[in-house]
């Protein structure tokens, strides 16, 4: 549970222990609804004795930011390819692209390409075809993470009330991510 100290209609302070009887009676403490505890900030307001976001758009922005963070976490989990987990974070995707460019240049110069690639599970020797295949699998996975983010964001944006927005987030955040 969480309570907010209200100062001029705005949440000025938050506590997790019930402040009832601990402060001067002129200090107003209001219980934050459980559904909003994770989201309440100093921008939240108290209207008719209830803590709420300043606007629905404010909450929607908070929820969308949480979806973006989740997409990044999911993206960075990596992709299982040939029994090894290949990293799929932004830098690793760039590394695969750079290695493929090098492989193409080596091939154009008449040479054969093979490299040692460090996956999350250890080292793998790969040629250009295997590297290209891994790059494709990683790219498809990353794009699927963005597609899931878009779906969740659309569900959140369709909300017309705070409760609808919180429900859209809670129902969807743990579902539908690629590879889960």
Rosetta constraint file for C-alpha pairs under 8 A:
AtomPair CA 1 CA 16 HARMONIC 5.76 0.50
AtomPair CA 1 CA 17 HARMONIC 7.53 0.50
AtomPair CA 1 CA 31 HARMONIC 7.64 0.50
AtomPair CA 1 CA 32 HARMONIC 7.39 0.50
AtomPair CA 1 CA 34 HARMONIC 6.48 0.50
AtomPair CA 1 CA 37 HARMONIC 7.50 0.50
AtomPair CA 2 CA 14 HARMONIC 6.72 0.50
AtomPair CA 2 CA 15 HARMONIC 5.69 0.50
AtomPair CA 2 CA 16 HARMONIC 4.47 0.50
AtomPair CA 2 CA 17 HARMONIC 7.05 0.50
AtomPair CA 2 CA 18 HARMONIC 7.64 0.50
AtomPair CA 2 CA 31 HARMONIC 5.99 0.50
AtomPair CA 2 CA 32 HARMONIC 5.45 0.50
AtomPair CA 2 CA 33 HARMONIC 7.78 0.50
AtomPair CA 2 CA 34 HARMONIC 7.53 0.50
AtomPair CA 2 CA 37 HARMONIC 6.42 0.50
AtomPair CA 3 CA 14 HARMONIC 5.61 0.50
AtomPair CA 3 CA 15 HARMONIC 5.39 0.50
AtomPair CA 3 CA 16 HARMONIC 6.28 0.50
AtomPair CA 3 CA 17 HARMONIC 7.62 0.50
AtomPair CA 3 CA 18 HARMONIC 6.93 0.50
AtomPair CA 3 CA 19 HARMONIC 7.59 0.50
AtomPair CA 3 CA 29 HARMONIC 6.26 0.50
AtomPair CA 3 CA 30 HARMONIC 5.41 0.50
AtomPair CA 3 CA 31 HARMONIC 4.20 0.50
AtomPair CA 3 CA 32 HARMONIC 5.20 0.50
AtomPair CA 4 CA 11 HARMONIC 5.62 0.50
AtomPair CA 4 CA 12 HARMONIC 6.93 0.50
AtomPair CA 4 CA 13 HARMONIC 5.54 0.50
AtomPair CA 4 CA 14 HARMONIC 4.51 0.50
AtomPair CA 4 CA 15 HARMONIC 6.57 0.50
AtomPair CA 4 CA 29 HARMONIC 5.47 0.50
AtomPair CA 4 CA 30 HARMONIC 5.30 0.50
AtomPair CA 4 CA 31 HARMONIC 6.26 0.50
AtomPair CA 4 CA 32 HARMONIC 6.39 0.50
AtomPair CA 4 CA 51 HARMONIC 7.77 0.50
AtomPair CA 5 CA 11 HARMONIC 5.74 0.50
AtomPair CA 5 CA 12 HARMONIC 5.54 0.50
AtomPair CA 5 CA 13 HARMONIC 5.05 0.50
AtomPair CA 5 CA 14 HARMONIC 6.30 0.50
AtomPair CA 5 CA 27 HARMONIC 7.22 0.50
AtomPair CA 5 CA 28 HARMONIC 5.77 0.50
AtomPair CA 5 CA 29 HARMONIC 4.46 0.50
AtomPair CA 5 CA 30 HARMONIC 6.49 0.50
AtomPair CA 6 CA 10 HARMONIC 5.40 0.50
AtomPair CA 6 CA 11 HARMONIC 4.79 0.50
AtomPair CA 6 CA 12 HARMONIC 5.68 0.50
AtomPair CA 6 CA 13 HARMONIC 7.41 0.50
AtomPair CA 6 CA 27 HARMONIC 7.64 0.50
AtomPair CA 6 CA 28 HARMONIC 5.55 0.50
AtomPair CA 6 CA 29 HARMONIC 6.06 0.50
AtomPair CA 6 CA 30 HARMONIC 7.16 0.50
AtomPair CA 6 CA 45 HARMONIC 7.91 0.50
AtomPair CA 6 CA 46 HARMONIC 6.95 0.50
AtomPair CA 7 CA 11 HARMONIC 6.44 0.50
AtomPair CA 7 CA 12 HARMONIC 5.83 0.50
AtomPair CA 7 CA 28 HARMONIC 7.59 0.50
AtomPair CA 9 CA 45 HARMONIC 5.63 0.50
AtomPair CA 9 CA 46 HARMONIC 5.25 0.50
AtomPair CA 9 CA 47 HARMONIC 7.20 0.50
AtomPair CA 10 CA 42 HARMONIC 6.86 0.50
AtomPair CA 10 CA 43 HARMONIC 6.61 0.50
AtomPair CA 10 CA 44 HARMONIC 6.01 0.50
AtomPair CA 10 CA 45 HARMONIC 4.34 0.50
AtomPair CA 10 CA 46 HARMONIC 6.01 0.50
AtomPair CA 11 CA 41 HARMONIC 7.19 0.50
AtomPair CA 11 CA 42 HARMONIC 5.05 0.50
AtomPair CA 11 CA 43 HARMONIC 6.65 0.50
AtomPair CA 11 CA 44 HARMONIC 5.61 0.50
AtomPair CA 11 CA 45 HARMONIC 5.69 0.50
AtomPair CA 11 CA 46 HARMONIC 7.02 0.50
AtomPair CA 11 CA 51 HARMONIC 7.77 0.50
AtomPair CA 12 CA 42 HARMONIC 5.66 0.50
AtomPair CA 13 CA 42 HARMONIC 7.13 0.50
AtomPair CA 15 CA 19 HARMONIC 7.70 0.50
AtomPair CA 19 CA 23 HARMONIC 6.93 0.50
AtomPair CA 19 CA 29 HARMONIC 7.15 0.50
AtomPair CA 20 CA 29 HARMONIC 7.79 0.50
AtomPair CA 21 CA 25 HARMONIC 7.66 0.50
AtomPair CA 23 CA 27 HARMONIC 6.60 0.50
AtomPair CA 30 CA 49 HARMONIC 6.89 0.50
AtomPair CA 30 CA 50 HARMONIC 7.04 0.50
AtomPair CA 30 CA 51 HARMONIC 7.05 0.50
AtomPair CA 31 CA 50 HARMONIC 7.78 0.50
AtomPair CA 31 CA 51 HARMONIC 7.41 0.50
AtomPair CA 32 CA 36 HARMONIC 6.61 0.50
AtomPair CA 32 CA 37 HARMONIC 6.12 0.50
AtomPair CA 32 CA 40 HARMONIC 7.88 0.50
AtomPair CA 32 CA 50 HARMONIC 7.50 0.50
AtomPair CA 32 CA 51 HARMONIC 5.66 0.50
AtomPair CA 33 CA 37 HARMONIC 6.35 0.50
AtomPair CA 33 CA 51 HARMONIC 7.16 0.50
AtomPair CA 35 CA 166 HARMONIC 7.33 0.50
AtomPair CA 36 CA 40 HARMONIC 5.81 0.50
AtomPair CA 36 CA 52 HARMONIC 7.57 0.50
AtomPair CA 39 CA 59 HARMONIC 7.77 0.50
AtomPair CA 39 CA 62 HARMONIC 7.31 0.50
AtomPair CA 40 CA 44 HARMONIC 6.06 0.50
AtomPair CA 40 CA 52 HARMONIC 7.72 0.50
AtomPair CA 40 CA 53 HARMONIC 7.13 0.50
AtomPair CA 43 CA 53 HARMONIC 7.19 0.50
AtomPair CA 43 CA 54 HARMONIC 6.56 0.50
AtomPair CA 44 CA 51 HARMONIC 6.74 0.50
AtomPair CA 44 CA 52 HARMONIC 5.68 0.50
AtomPair CA 44 CA 53 HARMONIC 4.53 0.50
AtomPair CA 44 CA 54 HARMONIC 5.26 0.50
AtomPair CA 45 CA 51 HARMONIC 5.64 0.50
AtomPair CA 45 CA 52 HARMONIC 5.57 0.50
AtomPair CA 45 CA 53 HARMONIC 6.12 0.50
AtomPair CA 45 CA 54 HARMONIC 5.65 0.50
AtomPair CA 46 CA 50 HARMONIC 5.17 0.50
AtomPair CA 46 CA 51 HARMONIC 4.42 0.50
AtomPair CA 46 CA 52 HARMONIC 6.22 0.50
AtomPair CA 47 CA 51 HARMONIC 6.55 0.50
AtomPair CA 47 CA 52 HARMONIC 7.32 0.50
AtomPair CA 53 CA 58 HARMONIC 6.58 0.50
AtomPair CA 53 CA 59 HARMONIC 6.11 0.50
AtomPair CA 54 CA 58 HARMONIC 6.56 0.50
AtomPair CA 55 CA 59 HARMONIC 6.79 0.50
AtomPair CA 56 CA 60 HARMONIC 6.19 0.50
AtomPair CA 56 CA 160 HARMONIC 7.96 0.50
AtomPair CA 56 CA 161 HARMONIC 6.87 0.50
AtomPair CA 56 CA 162 HARMONIC 6.16 0.50
AtomPair CA 57 CA 61 HARMONIC 6.12 0.50
AtomPair CA 58 CA 62 HARMONIC 6.42 0.50
AtomPair CA 59 CA 63 HARMONIC 6.18 0.50
AtomPair CA 59 CA 162 HARMONIC 7.40 0.50
AtomPair CA 59 CA 165 HARMONIC 7.89 0.50
AtomPair CA 60 CA 64 HARMONIC 6.06 0.50
AtomPair CA 60 CA 156 HARMONIC 6.54 0.50
AtomPair CA 60 CA 157 HARMONIC 6.57 0.50
AtomPair CA 60 CA 165 HARMONIC 6.85 0.50
AtomPair CA 61 CA 65 HARMONIC 6.10 0.50
AtomPair CA 62 CA 66 HARMONIC 6.37 0.50
AtomPair CA 63 CA 67 HARMONIC 6.31 0.50
AtomPair CA 63 CA 156 HARMONIC 7.39 0.50
AtomPair CA 63 CA 165 HARMONIC 7.98 0.50
AtomPair CA 63 CA 166 HARMONIC 7.92 0.50
AtomPair CA 63 CA 169 HARMONIC 6.84 0.50
AtomPair CA 64 CA 68 HARMONIC 6.26 0.50
AtomPair CA 64 CA 153 HARMONIC 5.81 0.50
AtomPair CA 64 CA 156 HARMONIC 7.38 0.50
AtomPair CA 65 CA 69 HARMONIC 6.30 0.50
AtomPair CA 66 CA 70 HARMONIC 6.20 0.50
AtomPair CA 67 CA 71 HARMONIC 6.11 0.50
AtomPair CA 67 CA 149 HARMONIC 6.26 0.50
AtomPair CA 67 CA 152 HARMONIC 7.21 0.50
AtomPair CA 67 CA 153 HARMONIC 7.18 0.50
AtomPair CA 67 CA 173 HARMONIC 7.10 0.50
AtomPair CA 68 CA 72 HARMONIC 6.32 0.50
AtomPair CA 68 CA 149 HARMONIC 6.67 0.50
AtomPair CA 69 CA 73 HARMONIC 6.33 0.50
AtomPair CA 70 CA 74 HARMONIC 6.09 0.50
AtomPair CA 70 CA 173 HARMONIC 7.86 0.50
AtomPair CA 71 CA 75 HARMONIC 5.91 0.50
AtomPair CA 71 CA 145 HARMONIC 5.92 0.50
AtomPair CA 71 CA 146 HARMONIC 6.86 0.50
AtomPair CA 71 CA 148 HARMONIC 7.83 0.50
AtomPair CA 71 CA 149 HARMONIC 6.16 0.50
AtomPair CA 72 CA 76 HARMONIC 6.03 0.50
AtomPair CA 72 CA 89 HARMONIC 7.98 0.50
AtomPair CA 73 CA 77 HARMONIC 6.52 0.50
AtomPair CA 74 CA 145 HARMONIC 6.94 0.50
AtomPair CA 74 CA 177 HARMONIC 7.19 0.50
AtomPair CA 75 CA 88 HARMONIC 6.13 0.50
AtomPair CA 75 CA 89 HARMONIC 6.22 0.50
AtomPair CA 75 CA 141 HARMONIC 7.51 0.50
AtomPair CA 75 CA 142 HARMONIC 5.73 0.50
AtomPair CA 75 CA 145 HARMONIC 6.15 0.50
AtomPair CA 76 CA 87 HARMONIC 6.79 0.50
AtomPair CA 76 CA 88 HARMONIC 5.28 0.50
AtomPair CA 76 CA 89 HARMONIC 4.54 0.50
AtomPair CA 77 CA 87 HARMONIC 7.02 0.50
AtomPair CA 77 CA 88 HARMONIC 6.79 0.50
AtomPair CA 77 CA 89 HARMONIC 7.78 0.50
AtomPair CA 78 CA 85 HARMONIC 5.83 0.50
AtomPair CA 78 CA 86 HARMONIC 5.33 0.50
AtomPair CA 78 CA 87 HARMONIC 4.34 0.50
AtomPair CA 78 CA 88 HARMONIC 4.61 0.50
AtomPair CA 78 CA 89 HARMONIC 7.27 0.50
AtomPair CA 78 CA 120 HARMONIC 7.94 0.50
AtomPair CA 78 CA 138 HARMONIC 7.78 0.50
AtomPair CA 79 CA 85 HARMONIC 5.22 0.50
AtomPair CA 79 CA 86 HARMONIC 5.19 0.50
AtomPair CA 79 CA 87 HARMONIC 6.53 0.50
AtomPair CA 79 CA 88 HARMONIC 6.57 0.50
AtomPair CA 79 CA 137 HARMONIC 7.47 0.50
AtomPair CA 79 CA 138 HARMONIC 6.26 0.50
AtomPair CA 79 CA 141 HARMONIC 7.20 0.50
AtomPair CA 79 CA 179 HARMONIC 7.87 0.50
AtomPair CA 80 CA 84 HARMONIC 5.37 0.50
AtomPair CA 80 CA 85 HARMONIC 4.26 0.50
AtomPair CA 80 CA 86 HARMONIC 6.17 0.50
AtomPair CA 81 CA 85 HARMONIC 6.11 0.50
AtomPair CA 81 CA 86 HARMONIC 6.67 0.50
AtomPair CA 81 CA 134 HARMONIC 6.72 0.50
AtomPair CA 81 CA 137 HARMONIC 7.70 0.50
AtomPair CA 84 CA 119 HARMONIC 6.64 0.50
AtomPair CA 84 CA 120 HARMONIC 7.21 0.50
AtomPair CA 84 CA 121 HARMONIC 5.71 0.50
AtomPair CA 84 CA 122 HARMONIC 7.74 0.50
AtomPair CA 85 CA 119 HARMONIC 5.94 0.50
AtomPair CA 85 CA 120 HARMONIC 5.35 0.50
AtomPair CA 85 CA 121 HARMONIC 5.91 0.50
AtomPair CA 86 CA 119 HARMONIC 4.80 0.50
AtomPair CA 86 CA 120 HARMONIC 5.82 0.50
AtomPair CA 86 CA 121 HARMONIC 7.84 0.50
AtomPair CA 86 CA 134 HARMONIC 7.84 0.50
AtomPair CA 86 CA 138 HARMONIC 7.78 0.50
AtomPair CA 87 CA 92 HARMONIC 5.93 0.50
AtomPair CA 87 CA 93 HARMONIC 7.77 0.50
AtomPair CA 87 CA 119 HARMONIC 6.34 0.50
AtomPair CA 87 CA 120 HARMONIC 6.20 0.50
AtomPair CA 88 CA 92 HARMONIC 5.73 0.50
AtomPair CA 88 CA 93 HARMONIC 5.87 0.50
AtomPair CA 88 CA 138 HARMONIC 6.01 0.50
AtomPair CA 88 CA 142 HARMONIC 7.18 0.50
AtomPair CA 89 CA 93 HARMONIC 6.25 0.50
AtomPair CA 90 CA 94 HARMONIC 6.28 0.50
AtomPair CA 91 CA 95 HARMONIC 6.19 0.50
AtomPair CA 92 CA 96 HARMONIC 6.30 0.50
AtomPair CA 93 CA 97 HARMONIC 6.38 0.50
AtomPair CA 93 CA 135 HARMONIC 7.33 0.50
AtomPair CA 93 CA 138 HARMONIC 7.36 0.50
AtomPair CA 93 CA 139 HARMONIC 7.67 0.50
AtomPair CA 94 CA 98 HARMONIC 6.14 0.50
AtomPair CA 95 CA 99 HARMONIC 6.11 0.50
AtomPair CA 96 CA 100 HARMONIC 6.15 0.50
AtomPair CA 96 CA 131 HARMONIC 7.21 0.50
AtomPair CA 96 CA 135 HARMONIC 6.11 0.50
AtomPair CA 97 CA 101 HARMONIC 6.25 0.50
AtomPair CA 97 CA 135 HARMONIC 7.30 0.50
AtomPair CA 98 CA 102 HARMONIC 6.29 0.50
AtomPair CA 99 CA 103 HARMONIC 6.09 0.50
AtomPair CA 99 CA 131 HARMONIC 7.97 0.50
AtomPair CA 100 CA 104 HARMONIC 6.17 0.50
AtomPair CA 100 CA 128 HARMONIC 6.76 0.50
AtomPair CA 100 CA 131 HARMONIC 6.93 0.50
AtomPair CA 100 CA 132 HARMONIC 6.72 0.50
AtomPair CA 101 CA 105 HARMONIC 6.30 0.50
AtomPair CA 102 CA 106 HARMONIC 6.12 0.50
AtomPair CA 103 CA 107 HARMONIC 6.06 0.50
AtomPair CA 103 CA 113 HARMONIC 5.62 0.50
AtomPair CA 103 CA 114 HARMONIC 7.96 0.50
AtomPair CA 103 CA 128 HARMONIC 5.88 0.50
AtomPair CA 104 CA 108 HARMONIC 6.07 0.50
AtomPair CA 104 CA 128 HARMONIC 7.88 0.50
AtomPair CA 105 CA 109 HARMONIC 6.21 0.50
AtomPair CA 106 CA 110 HARMONIC 6.48 0.50
AtomPair CA 106 CA 111 HARMONIC 5.28 0.50
AtomPair CA 106 CA 112 HARMONIC 6.61 0.50
AtomPair CA 106 CA 113 HARMONIC 6.40 0.50
AtomPair CA 107 CA 111 HARMONIC 5.07 0.50
AtomPair CA 107 CA 112 HARMONIC 5.91 0.50
AtomPair CA 107 CA 113 HARMONIC 6.83 0.50
AtomPair CA 113 CA 127 HARMONIC 5.63 0.50
AtomPair CA 113 CA 128 HARMONIC 6.06 0.50
AtomPair CA 114 CA 125 HARMONIC 6.84 0.50
AtomPair CA 114 CA 126 HARMONIC 5.52 0.50
AtomPair CA 114 CA 127 HARMONIC 4.24 0.50
AtomPair CA 114 CA 128 HARMONIC 6.67 0.50
AtomPair CA 115 CA 125 HARMONIC 5.72 0.50
AtomPair CA 115 CA 126 HARMONIC 5.54 0.50
AtomPair CA 115 CA 127 HARMONIC 6.38 0.50
AtomPair CA 116 CA 123 HARMONIC 6.45 0.50
AtomPair CA 116 CA 124 HARMONIC 5.63 0.50
AtomPair CA 116 CA 125 HARMONIC 4.53 0.50
AtomPair CA 116 CA 126 HARMONIC 6.32 0.50
AtomPair CA 117 CA 123 HARMONIC 5.56 0.50
AtomPair CA 117 CA 124 HARMONIC 5.15 0.50
AtomPair CA 117 CA 125 HARMONIC 6.12 0.50
AtomPair CA 117 CA 126 HARMONIC 6.86 0.50
AtomPair CA 118 CA 122 HARMONIC 5.61 0.50
AtomPair CA 118 CA 123 HARMONIC 4.40 0.50
AtomPair CA 118 CA 124 HARMONIC 6.28 0.50
AtomPair CA 119 CA 123 HARMONIC 5.82 0.50
AtomPair CA 119 CA 124 HARMONIC 7.03 0.50
AtomPair CA 126 CA 130 HARMONIC 5.59 0.50
AtomPair CA 126 CA 131 HARMONIC 6.08 0.50
AtomPair CA 127 CA 131 HARMONIC 6.09 0.50
AtomPair CA 128 CA 132 HARMONIC 5.99 0.50
AtomPair CA 129 CA 133 HARMONIC 6.09 0.50
AtomPair CA 130 CA 134 HARMONIC 6.11 0.50
AtomPair CA 131 CA 135 HARMONIC 6.04 0.50
AtomPair CA 132 CA 136 HARMONIC 6.14 0.50
AtomPair CA 133 CA 137 HARMONIC 6.27 0.50
AtomPair CA 134 CA 138 HARMONIC 6.07 0.50
AtomPair CA 135 CA 139 HARMONIC 5.98 0.50
AtomPair CA 136 CA 140 HARMONIC 6.10 0.50
AtomPair CA 137 CA 141 HARMONIC 6.16 0.50
AtomPair CA 138 CA 142 HARMONIC 6.12 0.50
AtomPair CA 139 CA 143 HARMONIC 6.12 0.50
AtomPair CA 140 CA 144 HARMONIC 6.13 0.50
AtomPair CA 141 CA 145 HARMONIC 6.38 0.50
AtomPair CA 141 CA 178 HARMONIC 6.66 0.50
AtomPair CA 141 CA 179 HARMONIC 7.97 0.50
AtomPair CA 142 CA 146 HARMONIC 6.52 0.50
AtomPair CA 143 CA 147 HARMONIC 6.18 0.50
AtomPair CA 144 CA 148 HARMONIC 6.21 0.50
AtomPair CA 144 CA 177 HARMONIC 7.70 0.50
AtomPair CA 144 CA 178 HARMONIC 6.16 0.50
AtomPair CA 145 CA 149 HARMONIC 6.28 0.50
AtomPair CA 145 CA 177 HARMONIC 6.34 0.50
AtomPair CA 145 CA 178 HARMONIC 6.32 0.50
AtomPair CA 146 CA 150 HARMONIC 6.21 0.50
AtomPair CA 147 CA 151 HARMONIC 6.33 0.50
AtomPair CA 148 CA 152 HARMONIC 6.25 0.50
AtomPair CA 148 CA 176 HARMONIC 6.76 0.50
AtomPair CA 148 CA 177 HARMONIC 6.21 0.50
AtomPair CA 148 CA 178 HARMONIC 7.97 0.50
AtomPair CA 149 CA 153 HARMONIC 6.01 0.50
AtomPair CA 150 CA 154 HARMONIC 6.06 0.50
AtomPair CA 151 CA 155 HARMONIC 6.32 0.50
AtomPair CA 152 CA 156 HARMONIC 6.21 0.50
AtomPair CA 152 CA 168 HARMONIC 7.63 0.50
AtomPair CA 152 CA 169 HARMONIC 7.18 0.50
AtomPair CA 152 CA 172 HARMONIC 6.49 0.50
AtomPair CA 152 CA 173 HARMONIC 7.29 0.50
AtomPair CA 153 CA 157 HARMONIC 5.99 0.50
AtomPair CA 154 CA 158 HARMONIC 6.11 0.50
AtomPair CA 155 CA 159 HARMONIC 6.84 0.50
AtomPair CA 155 CA 165 HARMONIC 7.94 0.50
AtomPair CA 155 CA 168 HARMONIC 6.00 0.50
AtomPair CA 155 CA 169 HARMONIC 7.88 0.50
AtomPair CA 156 CA 164 HARMONIC 7.89 0.50
AtomPair CA 156 CA 165 HARMONIC 5.22 0.50
AtomPair CA 156 CA 166 HARMONIC 7.90 0.50
AtomPair CA 156 CA 168 HARMONIC 5.56 0.50
AtomPair CA 156 CA 169 HARMONIC 6.38 0.50
AtomPair CA 157 CA 165 HARMONIC 7.52 0.50
AtomPair CA 158 CA 165 HARMONIC 7.88 0.50
AtomPair CA 159 CA 164 HARMONIC 5.14 0.50
AtomPair CA 159 CA 165 HARMONIC 4.93 0.50
AtomPair CA 159 CA 168 HARMONIC 7.53 0.50
AtomPair CA 160 CA 164 HARMONIC 6.45 0.50
AtomPair CA 160 CA 165 HARMONIC 7.29 0.50
AtomPair CA 161 CA 165 HARMONIC 6.26 0.50
AtomPair CA 162 CA 166 HARMONIC 6.18 0.50
AtomPair CA 163 CA 167 HARMONIC 6.04 0.50
AtomPair CA 164 CA 168 HARMONIC 6.08 0.50
AtomPair CA 165 CA 169 HARMONIC 6.28 0.50
AtomPair CA 166 CA 170 HARMONIC 6.05 0.50
AtomPair CA 167 CA 171 HARMONIC 5.84 0.50
AtomPair CA 168 CA 172 HARMONIC 6.09 0.50
AtomPair CA 169 CA 173 HARMONIC 5.63 0.50
AtomPair CA 170 CA 174 HARMONIC 7.84 0.50
AtomPair CA 171 CA 175 HARMONIC 7.69 0.50
AtomPair CA 172 CA 176 HARMONIC 7.55 0.50
AtomPair CA 176 CA 180 HARMONIC 7.35 0.50
